[in-house]
């Protein structure tokens, strides 16, 4: 959302430097959103592994001998 706002503002700016700053900010917001999503997915997977391990500890240790 903020990335799109930055891009829209960048389109309205006439000064090249200001436009570049807003496009950089948009890129940063996109990166932060991706990283947050990846972090949430990793946390979810860790939680599911913990739940599965509690439910089926013997089977998981045989299937995944790490």
N, C-alpha and C positions, 0 to 999 in steps of 0.2 A: 504494500500500500504506500509506504513512504517512498519507496524506490520510484513508483509511478508518479508521485507528486513531484519528486525531484526532477524527473525527466520532463514533465509538463512545464515546470518552471524554467528548466534549461532551454526549452523551445522558445520561450517568450523573451529570454535574455538576448541582448544584442552584443554585449561584450564577450569576446571569445573566452577570456579567462574565467569570467563568472559562469559561463555555460559549461566549461570544462570542470569547474569545481562542483557544480550541481550533478553533472554526469558521474563524477567520481563518487559523490555521496550516494547516488542511486546504485552504483555498482557495490559500494560497501553495504548498503541495506540488503541488496540481493544476497550477498555473501553471508551476512549475518543470519538471514532467514534460512538459508540452506544449512548452515552450521547448526542452528537451533533445531531444525527438523531432523537432521542426522543424529543429534544428541538425544532427542526424544525417542527416536526409533531404537537407538542403542540401549537406552534406559528400559524401554518396553521389552526388548529382547532379553535383557538381563533379568528383568522381573519374571518373564515367562519361564526362563531357564530355572530360576530359583523355585518357582511354583512346581514345575515339572520334576525337579530334583527332589522336592519334598514329597511328591506323590509317588514317584517311581525311582527311588534312589539306586536300587540294585541294577535295574535295566539300563539306566543312563550311564552308569559307570562301566558297564560291559560294552555298550554301544560307542562310548566316547572315552577311551582310556587315557586322556590327557593327564 
